[in-house]
């Protein structure tokens, strides 16, 4: 049985800084806000560790989050949604997020019928990344 790649990755033709700004604009355009940015390069630097550009950008759509938490408070373990912005080994800037499989979600939350909501969030995340790389 073939499993789908759970990572959605797109190359961004901009600089790291421009890509971060574009991601923020794209998130707002798609109904999300940035909750927090974890600047891992800075975190590592503070600990005398070297690492290229790498940020974990936490995104939230309050309406979707409220709906999910109202269904089952354990869904908060999958929030906020994260987009990773990083520089790969070829010095290319990429955006990435993880797409949970509907089967996995249904097994974690049986009887909640979260498949449609999950697909809606995945579609929104794909739009955010696609819009961000277009600038």
VENGI-V527125 format. One record per backbone hydrogen bond with DSSP energy under -0.5 kcal/mol. NH is the residue of the N-H (numbers start at 1). CO is the residue of the C=O. Records with the same first field share a line. If there is no record, write none. Layout:
BEGIN
NH=CO, CO
END
This chain:
BEGIN
8=6, 97
9=7
10=95
12=93
13=11, 133
19=15
20=16
21=17
22=18
23=19
24=20
25=21
26=22
27=23
28=24
29=25
30=26
31=28
32=27
33=60
35=33, 58
36=58
38=56
39=37
40=38, 54
41=54
43=39
44=40
45=41
46=42
47=43, 44
48=45
49=44
55=85
56=38
57=55, 83
58=36, 56
59=81
60=33
62=60
65=61
66=62
67=63
68=64
69=65
70=66
71=67
72=68
75=72
76=73
77=74
78=75
79=76
81=59
83=57
84=96
85=55
86=84, 94
87=53
88=86, 92
91=88
93=12
94=86
95=10
96=84
97=8
99=6
100=98
105=101
106=102
107=103
108=104
109=105
112=109
118=114
119=115
120=116
121=117
122=118
123=119
124=120
125=121
126=122
127=123
128=124
129=125
130=126
131=127
132=128
133=129
134=130
135=131
END
